Structure formats: structure tokens, C-alpha cells
Amino acid sequence: MVKVLRSSRTNLLRVMAVALASSVALASVSPVAAQSLTDRFKNLFGGKSDEPAESKPAPAPGQPAEDDVDCPQVTVRAGASTYAVGAGGKPATGNEIRYQATITKMARECSRSSAGITARIGIQGRVIAGPAGAPATVDVPLRVAVVHGGVGEKVIASKAYRTTVEMSEGGSVPFTFVAEDLSYPVPSAAVADSYIFYVGFDPQALTPEPKARGKKK
């Protein structure tokens, strides 16, 4: 009887942890919070956090900062901030949850060349084991896109990624992923302010792309 009560308590705590992670993620991925991570780029992209940032001249009045030129804001696509997997293909609810991943922080960095703009999009998140028990490793599917927002939203470029997270006995593991190769044409000045980076989980990123069919001879 004691063992049953302990098992029930453990499952309840895991359910509460997953629910709490979801609410924290939703409160932490606003565009404003994402843009405040500029001073953490070195740490997020592999630099040392204790290195002093190089001072840059202030932009002219009415002009955007150098880091923001042609570099859209980054936010999480609605409905794509969490990714949960259930046991045995069952819906990921309650005690059937094996694990759940959430996105907690984002950052972006852009470089411009004659060929266009190449963006580096940093994503930080966490994977939490559910009551059904997580596997030793978890494949996290992600998608990053640059979109021309507004009426009749248009996807300019989109790429799927996946990263593997090794779970720990504690059942709560942070992860960091940087998409290095999202490239797209330089937008015209008239529409540049309407561009936005979207990040999110995309289960289709775990599905192998179909092989191209050969031409019939």
C-alpha cells in the first residue's frame, strides 16, 4: 500500500512539473523577452559569457541599431511552443505523457551579403520526463521560418531541424540549438519591417523526406 501511494505521488509530481513547464514557457517566449537576449549572444552561440562586449557607436537619431538592420524579430509560432509525446502512440495527456519539450528563450543574429541574408537563430528549451517515463534519448523536432507577416502571410524561407537530448535521472534537461543556415533574399525597404522569424516544434521534422522519383526512360 505504501509503495502504491509513493508511485501515485511520483506520477502526480511529474504531471504537475509538465504543466508548470508549459505555463512558464508560454510566459517566457514573448518577442520583447527574446530581443532582450542580445547581450547573451556570445554565450548562446558558443562564446564565453565573461567576455566583455565590444562597444559600438550609437546609431544616428531615427536610425535602427546595427544589430537590428535586416534582422527581424523572433517569436514562437502560435501553438508550437510545446511538444509532448504519449506512451505507445496514445494522446499525450495526464499519466500517458512520456516527455514534454518547451521553448523558453530565443535569440537571432543576421549577416548580409550580396547573396542575401543568412540568419543564426538560437533556441533554448527544456525536456521534462512525464509520468509514463521518458526514453534515454529524445529527438526534438524544430522548425525555423522567416515570414512576411500581415494580411496574406507569406513564408519566405523555412527549414526543419532536429536535435537529440540525453535525458538524466532527474527527468528535466535543458537544451540549446542554433540554426546556422537559414538564408533568404534581402527584402525591399518597403516590406522589411513586416518580416518576422518564427520558431517552434514541428513533428514532421522527424519524418524522413520522401526520395525523389527517378525519371522514366
C-alpha positions as CSV (number, residue, x, y, z in Angstrom):
1,M,0.0,0.0,0.0
2,V,2.9,2.4,0.9
3,K,4.6,1.6,-2.5
4,V,1.3,2.4,-4.4
5,L,0.9,5.7,-2.6
6,R,4.6,6.6,-3.4
7,S,4.1,5.7,-7.0
8,S,0.9,7.8,-7.3
9,R,2.7,10.7,-5.6
10,T,5.6,10.5,-8.1
11,N,3.3,10.4,-11.1
12,L,1.3,13.4,-9.7
13,L,4.5,15.4,-9.2
14,R,5.6,14.6,-12.8
15,V,2.2,15.7,-14.2
16,M,2.5,19.0,-12.1
17,A,6.1,19.5,-13.4
18,V,5.0,19.1,-17.0
19,A,2.0,21.5,-16.5
20,L,4.2,24.1,-14.8
21,A,6.8,23.9,-17.6
22,S,4.1,24.6,-20.1
23,S,2.9,27.7,-18.2
24,V,6.4,29.0,-17.7
25,A,7.2,28.6,-21.4
26,L,4.1,30.5,-22.5
27,A,5.1,33.3,-20.2
28,S,8.7,33.4,-21.4
29,V,8.7,33.5,-25.2
30,S,7.3,36.9,-25.9
31,P,9.1,38.8,-28.7
32,V,10.2,41.5,-26.2
33,A,11.9,38.9,-24.0
34,A,13.5,37.3,-26.9
35,Q,15.1,40.6,-28.1
36,S,16.5,41.3,-24.7
37,L,18.9,38.3,-25.2
38,T,21.1,40.4,-27.4
39,D,23.7,40.7,-24.7
40,R,23.8,36.9,-24.3
41,F,24.7,36.1,-27.9
42,K,28.2,35.2,-27.2
43,N,27.2,32.7,-24.6
44,L,24.3,31.3,-26.7
45,F,26.4,31.0,-29.8
46,G,29.4,29.4,-28.2
47,G,31.3,32.4,-26.9
48,K,32.4,33.0,-23.3
49,S,29.8,34.7,-21.1
50,D,32.5,36.5,-19.2
51,E,34.0,38.2,-22.2
52,P,33.2,42.0,-22.3
53,A,31.0,43.0,-25.2
54,E,32.7,45.3,-27.7
55,S,31.4,48.8,-27.6
56,K,29.7,50.1,-30.7
57,P,28.9,53.7,-31.7
58,A,25.4,54.7,-31.1
59,P,23.1,54.8,-34.1
60,A,22.2,58.2,-35.6
61,P,18.8,59.6,-34.4
62,G,15.9,57.8,-36.0
63,Q,18.2,55.0,-37.4
64,P,18.0,51.4,-36.2
65,A,20.8,49.8,-34.3
66,E,23.3,47.9,-36.4
67,D,22.3,44.5,-34.9
68,D,18.7,45.1,-36.0
69,V,19.3,46.0,-39.6
70,D,17.7,43.4,-41.8
71,C,17.3,41.1,-38.8
72,P,13.6,40.5,-38.0
73,Q,12.3,39.9,-34.5
74,V,12.0,36.3,-33.4
75,T,9.0,34.7,-31.7
76,V,7.3,31.4,-31.2
77,R,4.7,30.3,-33.7
78,A,1.3,30.1,-32.0
79,G,0.5,26.6,-30.9
80,A,4.1,25.4,-31.4
81,S,5.8,26.3,-28.1
82,T,5.4,22.8,-26.6
83,Y,5.9,19.2,-27.9
84,A,4.6,16.3,-26.0
85,V,4.8,12.5,-26.7
86,G,2.5,9.9,-25.2
87,A,3.2,6.3,-24.4
88,G,2.6,3.7,-27.1
89,G,1.2,6.3,-29.5
90,K,-1.5,7.4,-27.1
91,P,-2.5,11.0,-26.8
92,A,0.0,12.9,-24.6
93,T,-2.3,13.7,-21.7
94,G,-2.2,13.0,-17.9
95,N,-0.3,9.9,-16.9
96,E,0.2,8.9,-20.6
97,I,2.9,11.6,-21.2
98,R,6.3,10.2,-21.8
99,Y,8.0,13.6,-22.1
100,Q,7.3,17.2,-23.0
101,A,9.6,19.8,-24.5
102,T,9.2,23.5,-24.2
103,I,10.9,26.6,-25.7
104,T,12.0,29.1,-23.1
105,K,14.4,31.6,-24.8
106,M,15.3,32.7,-28.3
107,A,17.8,35.0,-30.0
108,R,18.8,35.9,-33.5
109,E,21.8,37.2,-35.5
110,C,21.9,38.2,-39.1
111,S,24.6,38.7,-41.7
112,R,24.1,40.4,-45.1
113,S,26.0,39.7,-48.3
114,S,25.5,40.1,-52.0
115,A,23.8,36.7,-52.0
116,G,21.2,37.7,-49.4
117,I,20.7,37.4,-45.7
118,T,21.9,34.4,-43.5
119,A,20.4,34.1,-40.1
120,R,21.5,32.3,-37.0
121,I,18.6,31.5,-34.8
122,G,19.3,30.4,-31.2
123,I,16.7,28.3,-29.3
124,Q,16.8,27.3,-25.7
125,G,14.4,25.0,-24.1
126,R,13.8,22.1,-21.7
127,V,12.7,18.5,-21.9
128,I,10.8,17.1,-18.9
129,A,10.0,13.4,-18.3
130,G,6.4,12.6,-17.9
131,P,4.6,10.1,-15.6
132,A,4.9,7.3,-18.3
133,G,8.7,7.6,-18.3
134,A,11.0,9.2,-20.9
135,P,13.5,7.2,-23.0
136,A,17.2,7.6,-22.5
137,T,17.4,10.0,-25.5
138,V,14.8,12.3,-27.0
139,D,14.7,13.6,-30.6
140,V,13.4,17.2,-30.5
141,P,11.9,18.4,-33.8
142,L,12.2,22.1,-34.6
143,R,11.3,24.4,-37.4
144,V,12.6,27.9,-38.1
145,A,11.0,30.2,-40.7
146,V,11.2,33.7,-41.9
147,V,7.7,35.1,-42.8
148,H,6.4,38.2,-44.5
149,G,3.6,39.0,-42.0
150,G,0.4,40.9,-42.4
151,V,-2.7,40.2,-44.5
152,G,-2.0,37.1,-46.6
153,E,1.0,35.9,-44.6
154,K,3.8,34.6,-46.9
155,V,6.5,32.1,-45.9
156,I,9.8,33.3,-47.4
157,A,12.0,30.5,-46.2
158,S,11.5,27.5,-43.8
159,K,13.8,24.7,-42.6
160,A,13.2,21.8,-40.3
161,Y,15.8,20.7,-37.8
162,R,16.2,18.0,-35.1
163,T,18.4,17.8,-32.0
164,T,18.9,14.9,-29.7
165,V,18.7,15.4,-25.9
166,E,20.1,12.9,-23.5
167,M,17.8,12.5,-20.5
168,S,19.0,12.4,-16.9
169,E,17.8,10.6,-13.9
170,G,16.3,13.9,-12.7
171,G,14.0,13.9,-15.7
172,S,14.5,17.6,-16.5
173,V,17.1,18.5,-19.1
174,P,17.8,21.9,-20.8
175,F,18.8,22.0,-24.5
176,T,20.3,24.6,-26.8
177,F,20.1,24.6,-30.6
178,V,21.3,27.1,-33.2
179,A,20.0,27.0,-36.7
180,E,23.0,28.2,-38.7
181,D,21.9,28.2,-42.3
182,L,18.5,29.9,-42.8
183,S,19.1,32.1,-45.9
184,Y,16.7,34.3,-47.8
185,P,16.8,37.2,-50.3
186,V,17.2,40.7,-49.0
187,P,13.7,42.3,-48.7
188,S,12.9,45.6,-50.1
189,A,12.8,48.6,-47.7
190,A,9.0,48.8,-48.1
191,V,8.4,45.4,-46.6
192,A,11.4,44.7,-44.4
193,D,9.6,45.8,-41.3
194,S,6.9,43.2,-41.9
195,Y,9.4,40.2,-41.8
196,I,9.5,38.0,-38.7
197,F,11.3,34.9,-37.6
198,Y,9.1,32.1,-36.3
199,V,10.4,29.1,-34.3
200,G,8.5,26.2,-32.9
201,F,8.3,22.4,-32.6
202,D,7.3,20.5,-35.8
203,P,6.8,16.7,-35.5
204,Q,7.2,16.5,-39.3
205,A,10.9,17.3,-38.9
206,L,11.2,13.7,-37.6
207,T,9.8,12.2,-40.8
208,P,12.3,11.4,-43.4
209,E,11.9,13.3,-46.6
210,P,10.5,11.2,-49.5
211,K,13.1,10.2,-52.1
212,A,12.9,11.8,-55.4
213,R,11.4,9.6,-58.1
214,G,13.7,8.8,-61.0
215,K,12.6,9.8,-64.5
216,K,11.1,7.0,-66.6
217,K,13.3,6.1,-69.5
